[in-house]
Amino acid sequence: MTNMLEVNNIAKEYTIGTEKIRALDGVSFNVNEGEIVGLIGRSGGGKSTLLNIIRGFETFDEGSLKLDDLLVNPDSDKEVFLKLKQITAIHLQRSFALWSDYVVNDVLRKIYSLRIGYEGLPPKDLPEYEDLVEEAMGYVRMVGLQDKAKHVDYVLSGGEKQRVIIARQLAKKPKILLLDEPATMACPATKQEIFDTLKKVNSEAGLAMLCASHLPEVHRYLVDRLIWLDGGKVILEGDPEYVISEFLKGMPDPIPLSKIEPGKREIAIKVEDVSHRFYLISIGGETLRFDSLNFDINVGEITSIIGPSGAGKTVLWKMLCGFMFPKEGKVLYKQDDEWVNMSQYHKKRMAVRRRIGLMFQEFALSPHETIVNQLAFKLGVKGQHVIEEAQERAEELGISENVLDTIYQIVDMPETGAKDELESLGFSPDILGVLFPRFPRTETVKYAESVFGALDLSMDVLDKYPQELSGGEKVRAMLAITLAPKPDILLLDEPFGDLDPITLRDITNSLKRINAEFGTTIVLISHHLDFVKEVSHRVILIEDGEFIMEGKPDVVCDELIQRAGAVYLQ
């Protein structure tokens, strides 16, 4: 077979502070025409760096690569790297950068950009306009979004956005398609559709693919040959099943889940008759609907909410957080022997929020601050007695209780959204430092000790910046920041989707320890069913905004697999 890609002895070094990190160390392999080759390994093992080099977005220090007839060396000129970018396409993990436009137009822009050099829509009076639209619809159909062709990006689920991005990359007509954690954040049904689409494209067009994924089931279903990359080196190459079995020998054993005595269950959160509608004017109908949704979250349990992409899981999570209010019904939290409705102002709503820790699907640590400084900020807004002190400062500044309550809700939002919300209230981000001063370092370190121990995280991490941490350390550091104020309730929206199975087992064990040692009630949303089965006491399945069932993790997860037709998981 003819080699489409040849990677020869590639080496790459980074300098972080005064330390040199060898990210890739003599990596060599080939990808044949029409072949799908997989890359597996620990987070930080070099997979993403390698893909960035192959796509022409990073230089390298030693070796060479050849794609089709293009030879690239460390000293190749800019035109060579530009050509490399043009003949490769990539789907990046956690990438949701789309135009605020119809799905079909998003793909149409990519097609037309190949002619004009930038992403714009072709004029409708262009003679071949209809042909271009039909070509775009072809890619939209390939990724199974024909029914969403006239939907705008902001109403799409995370999995649907990923499918749009893949359609855009296929529109480049690349020599090789690079996949960096394809469909990582998608549900089983979406994954199955994407994998089947990729296999179809590979089979019919003979398109070579290089797929970096931490999920063994992806490689079992998709790839012809698998490469284990760790510490920047090729450890093993060959039959996918054999390479996977060798790789997973490094996985730690699971620790047991805490026991919940059936007769001693208390309710922490009640979702009562929650109803909501989402409409899209352009299609003249509903995109999501909740009708009288009812369920409870029990104290001290780890409860997972699962369902297909677009089922309403993230919307429901936002309602649990108090970021979004239902049109009808209530989301109630137990606080001081009374139930507080998070969907309307209540004098105790701030007290409820102080007891809640949140992690988002696209969580981010600030790259400009050390972990200890980020921890000090979190303790300043979530620590003991901060509400009473903030109320006193607000009164001095003439800020009403209602506005303070809104500001306190904003501190839990992602940084960009928080800034916009504060500006809408007439404040700059500086108001947070005035109302919620950071904890001093000495107290911050004390708070960190027990949580860092439970997460098996070295205290040396405190004085590091996020970019100095591995992927697994970043997740545990974010968890530590969230958990340091010792919240009673932890709400997680798919923050662990792109971790390798060994790192994920570490995080799973950490969550179990947190739950057992501190009695933390945990509610999580995840598409990773092996993780859900291992970490949960109870699982809730929703679909199209409806409560389908709840029960034991194995039973509920298997029901979703059956409904999804997820062959790759069977």
Buried (B, 14 or more C-beta within 10 A) or exposed (E): EEBBBBBBBBBBBEEEEEEEEBBBBBBBBBBBBBBBBBBBBBBBBBBBBBBBBBBBEBBBEBBBBBBBEBEBBEEBEEEBBEBBEBBBBBBBBBEBEBBEEBBBBBBBBBBBBEEEEEBEBBEEEEEEBEEBBEBBBBBBBBBBBEEBBEBBBEBBBBBBBBBBBBBBBBBBEBBBBBBBBBBBBBBBBBBBBBBBBBBEBBEEEEBBBBBBBBBBBBBBBBBBBBBBBBBBBBBBBEEBEEBBEEBEEEBEEEEEBBEBEEEEEEEBBBBBEBBBBEEBEEBEEEBBBBBEBEBBBBBBBBBBBBBBBBBBBBBBBBBBBBBBBBEBBBBBBBBEEEBBBBBEEBEBBBBBBBBBBBBBBEBEBEEEBBBBBBBBBBBBBBBEEBBEBBBEBBEEEEBEEEBBBBBBBBBBBEEEEBBEBBEEEEBEEEBBEBBBBBBEEEEBBEBBEBBBEBBEBEEEBBEBBBEBBEBBBBBBBBBBBBBBBBBBBBBBBBBBBBBBBBBBBBBBBBBBBBBBEBEBBBBBBBBBBBBBBBBBBBBBBBBBBBBBEBEEBEEBBBBBBEBBEBEBBE
